[in-house]
Amino acid sequence: MESTRKELIELLNKNKGHISGQELSNQLGISRTAVWKHMNELKKDGYEIEAVQRKGYKILSYPDKISENTLRWGLDTKWMGNELYHYDQVESTQEIVHQLAKQGKPHGTVVIADEQVKGKGRMARNWDSPKGKGIWMSILLRPNLPPLQAPQLTLLAATVLAKLIAENSDLNPQIKWPNDLLINHKKVSGILTEMQAEQDTIQYIVLGMGMNVNQGEDEIPEKIRYKASSLKVEGGHDWNIQATIQHILRLFERTYDVFESQGFETIKKEWEHFGYKIGEEITISTMKETWKATLIGIEPDGALRARRRNGREEKLYSAEIHWGEGGYHA
């Protein structure tokens, strides 16, 4: 049923004029009555469909509300979102994708929710996910990578979100290591990567993205307002969430394909282009000492590279970083 509906939307999208019920029936391998039933389901989703006798069907407009059908309309991807699930409310999109992964769902399966009631970030932190105000999404990936290279996918996702914002606004997004997206030193998006692996083989990865999009300043919890924001607050206008989700999925697919064919170096350069405080001095605290260093970039395994004042370079896998004026420590 889902694949037929997707094919129907694609046929209507490709055809600029009317397309007959018989032609749709032939191409989809279903009866004309089944075509008519699918059209009625699309109307329930808010599509405006014109049916003209002896000409056929034509979609005049598609709805603003988000649904599986509206997200598939015009998505035009090869593998990303071929299986796509939309929910009004969930506890966590991450947990749903874990379940789908165990059921054998394919690489590129996507789960999107209007609202999460138990959204989560790194280190079991809660992620506020209010209804209709942001993008709460998880993607199932089945990469042909050793587990040690899994952090590269977190870095890849961060570059995708940064490019999306940079290409569609006058905002200046920056990536704070390892996975926070900042605008004007405030967090607007985070990425959570969870992996199921055996020895040297990744079974699957669940990559979650949370992005604050259309919250007003008063809709951001007061206790985090000093360090969190939204695209609307920073840019001064609402974003079309449906179109933004589709743009993310298309851009993620293109970037992932480049990563598969060319390796991590291109992703590394893009991450460093957006890297927060790259080339600047910050303070680093470990269990043994606190020291000042200049951030240089990242390593292929996801580590942060920093240079001490004495010139010695260090690779950081975990540390408390004091980002200085305008940035909170992490």
Helices and strands as residue ranges (DSSP letters): H 2-14, H 21-28, H 32-44, E 48-52, E 56-61, H 68-72, E 84-90, H 93-102, E 110-116, G 122-124, E 134-141, G 147-149, H 151-167, E 174-176, E 180-183, E 186-198, E 201-212, G 217-219, G 222-224, H 231-235, H 241-262, H 265-274, E 281-285, E 290-298, E 304-308, E 313-316, E 320-322
